[in-house]
Amino acid sequence: MTVVPEIVASVEPRPSLRERKKLATRRALRRAALDLVAERGFTHVTVEDIAEMADVSPRTFFNYFPSKEAALFGDDTGRTEALRLRLIQQSPGESALEVLRTVLVEEARVRTEELRELGGDPASQLQRMKASRLDPHLSAARASHMATIECIFAEALAERLGTDPARDPYPLLLATAAMGVMRAAMSFWASSGGAVPLDQLVDSAARALADGLPENCALRDIAATAPPAAARPESRKDSE
């Protein structure tokens, strides 16, 4: 796989104490949301429960996330806006599909790192969330969340292309395909125990999409290298 990351400064400034405290609070809220929903089920967890477990007030919770769904899925207004602007402004002259792939790969890296920073193996975190999909209320919340992101992506892509999404279905088609790429990659990543890096799966899936989803694509070759779930010690441990 060849993924060319964006050029960044070789030395990044150390975050201020205030920024580090904010990041720690955000992580604590996400960890609490994940733990409580896995333990109780989606409908039996409130914002107040999450705030209490993270040792903050409900008012502080809303400084970081607009809803318990946002805390659970790791999205906030600032992050969504940053993604929207990248889809519109990044790499002028490149195709919308190529920019979409780049943005998705970077988002996969960010999500992996964020899950890792919450503690434990990131794939195990996703496995736990995947098991909780039996909860119909959580499934409905996830579908609603993904639909919201899809609409934001479609509007951003339409702006990039200079078209009207009410008259041109192409931006929505791209956005819907992008959500499919992320869902498929994250599902395989979780079920395989993280045997293949998430950003690599997303990159290969997006390239396969751009190539017209050929049967003999690199994505299937990469996935074939992942050991069966039963062969991994952590999978046996999780099933005990």
C-alpha positions in Angstrom: 0.0 0.0 0.0 1.2 3.5 -0.8 -0.4 6.2 1.3 1.1 9.6 1.1 0.4 11.5 4.3 0.0 15.3 4.3 3.2 17.2 4.9 3.2 18.4 8.5 5.7 20.4 10.6 8.6 18.3 11.8 8.2 19.8 15.3 4.7 20.3 16.7 4.2 22.7 19.6 3.4 21.0 22.9 -0.3 21.5 23.8 -0.9 24.0 26.6 -2.0 22.7 30.0 -5.5 23.9 29.3 -5.6 22.0 26.0 -4.3 18.9 27.7 -7.0 19.1 30.4 -9.7 19.5 27.7 -8.4 16.5 25.8 -8.3 14.4 29.0 -11.9 15.4 29.8 -13.1 14.5 26.3 -11.4 11.1 26.5 -13.0 10.5 29.9 -16.4 11.3 28.6 -16.0 9.0 25.6 -14.6 6.2 27.8 -17.6 6.6 30.1 -20.1 6.5 27.2 -18.5 3.4 25.7 -18.4 1.6 29.1 -21.9 2.5 30.2 -23.6 1.6 26.9 -21.7 -1.7 26.7 -22.8 -2.5 30.2 -26.4 -1.2 30.3 -27.6 -0.7 26.7 -28.1 2.5 24.8 -31.5 3.5 26.2 -30.5 3.0 29.8 -27.7 5.5 29.7 -28.2 9.2 30.0 -26.0 12.3 29.6 -26.1 12.6 33.4 -24.8 9.1 33.8 -21.9 9.7 31.5 -21.1 13.0 33.1 -21.2 11.4 36.6 -18.9 8.6 35.6 -16.4 11.0 34.1 -16.6 13.2 37.2 -17.9 16.3 35.4 -21.2 18.2 35.4 -23.8 17.7 32.6 -23.1 21.3 31.6 -19.5 20.4 31.1 -20.5 17.4 29.0 -22.3 19.7 26.6 -19.2 21.8 26.2 -17.7 18.7 24.5 -20.5 16.8 22.9 -24.0 17.8 21.7 -25.5 14.5 22.7 -24.8 11.1 24.1 -24.7 9.7 20.6 -21.9 12.1 19.7 -19.9 11.1 22.8 -20.4 7.4 21.9 -19.4 7.7 18.3 -16.6 10.2 18.9 -17.9 13.2 16.9 -18.3 16.8 17.8 -19.3 20.0 16.0 -15.7 21.1 15.6 -14.5 17.8 14.2 -17.3 17.6 11.7 -16.8 21.1 10.6 -13.1 20.4 10.0 -14.0 17.4 7.8 -16.5 19.5 5.9 -13.9 22.2 5.2 -11.3 19.7 4.1 -13.7 18.1 1.6 -14.3 21.6 0.1 -10.9 23.1 0.2 -8.2 20.4 0.2 -6.1 19.8 -2.9 -7.7 22.0 -5.5 -7.6 20.4 -8.9 -7.9 16.8 -7.6 -11.1 14.8 -8.2 -13.7 14.8 -5.4 -13.3 11.0 -5.2 -9.5 11.2 -4.6 -9.9 13.9 -1.9 -12.6 11.9 -0.3 -10.3 8.9 -0.1 -7.5 11.0 1.5 -9.9 12.4 4.1 -11.3 9.0 4.9 -7.8 7.5 5.4 -6.8 10.3 7.7 -10.1 10.0 9.6 -9.3 6.3 10.0 -5.9 7.1 11.5 -7.5 9.6 13.9 -10.1 7.2 15.1 -7.6 4.4 15.6 -5.4 6.7 17.7 -8.3 8.0 19.7 -9.5 4.5 20.6 -6.0 3.5 21.6 -5.7 6.6 23.8 -9.0 5.6 25.5 -7.1 2.6 26.9 -6.6 -0.9 25.8 -6.6 -2.3 22.3 -8.6 -0.2 19.8 -9.9 -3.2 17.9 -11.2 -4.7 21.2 -13.1 -1.4 21.8 -14.8 -1.8 18.5 -15.5 -5.5 19.1 -17.4 -4.5 22.2 -19.4 -1.9 20.3 -20.0 -4.4 17.5 -21.5 -6.9 20.0 -23.8 -4.1 21.3 -25.3 -3.7 17.9 -27.9 -6.2 18.9 -29.4 -3.3 20.8 -32.0 -2.0 18.3 -32.0 1.5 19.8 -28.2 1.8 19.4 -28.5 0.6 15.8 -31.1 3.3 15.2 -28.9 5.9 16.8 -25.9 4.8 14.7 -28.0 4.9 11.5 -29.2 8.4 12.3 -25.7 9.5 13.1 -24.3 8.1 9.9 -27.1 9.7 7.9 -26.3 13.1 9.4 -22.6 12.8 8.5 -23.6 11.6 5.0 -25.7 14.7 4.4 -22.8 16.9 5.6 -20.4 15.1 3.2 -22.8 15.4 0.3 -23.3 19.1 0.8 -19.5 19.7 1.1 -18.8 17.7 -2.1 -21.5 19.5 -3.9 -19.9 22.8 -2.9 -16.5 21.5 -4.1 -18.0 20.5 -7.4 -20.0 23.7 -7.8 -23.2 21.8 -8.2 -26.7 21.8 -6.7 -27.3 18.6 -4.6 -31.0 19.0 -5.1 -30.5 18.6 -8.9 -27.3 16.6 -9.1 -27.3 13.1 -7.3 -23.5 12.7 -7.7 -22.4 14.3 -4.5 -24.9 12.2 -2.5 -23.7 9.1 -4.3 -20.1 9.8 -3.3 -21.1 10.5 0.3 -23.2 7.4 0.5 -20.3 5.3 -0.9 -17.9 6.9 1.5 -20.0 5.8 4.5 -20.2 2.3 3.0 -16.4 2.2 2.8 -16.0 3.3 6.4 -18.7 0.8 7.7 -17.2 -2.1 5.8 -13.6 -1.3 6.8 -14.4 -0.8 10.5 -16.6 -3.9 10.6 -13.8 -6.1 9.2 -11.2 -4.4 11.3 -13.2 -5.1 14.5 -14.1 -8.7 13.6 -10.4 -9.4 12.6 -9.1 -8.1 15.9 -7.2 -5.3 14.2 -5.0 -7.7 12.2 -4.9 -5.2 9.3 -4.6 -1.5 10.2 -7.8 0.4 9.8 -6.3 3.1 7.6 -4.9 0.5 5.2 -8.3 -1.1 4.9 -10.0 2.2 4.3 -7.4 3.2 1.7 -7.7 -0.1 -0.2 -11.5 -0.1 0.0 -11.7 3.5 -1.4 -9.3 2.6 -4.2 -11.4 -0.5 -5.0 -14.5 1.8 -5.1 -12.7 4.2 -7.5 -11.7 1.3 -9.7 -15.3 0.1 -10.0 -15.1 -2.6 -7.3 -13.3 -5.3 -9.3 -13.4 -8.8 -8.0 -9.6 -9.1 -8.0 -8.8 -6.0 -6.0 -6.0 -5.3 -3.5 -8.5 -5.1 -0.7 -9.3 -8.8 -0.9 -5.7 -9.7 -1.0 -5.0 -7.6 2.1 -8.0 -9.0 4.0 -6.9 -12.6 3.1 -3.7 -12.1 5.1 -5.6 -11.6 8.3 -5.6 -14.7 10.5 -9.0 -16.3 11.2 -10.7 -14.9 14.4 -10.5 -18.3 16.1 -6.8 -18.5 15.6 -6.1 -15.3 17.6 -5.5 -15.7 21.4 -7.4 -12.5 22.2 -10.4 -13.7 20.3 -10.6 -16.9 22.4 -10.1 -14.8 25.6 -13.0 -12.4 24.5 -15.3 -15.4 24.0 -14.7 -16.9 27.5 
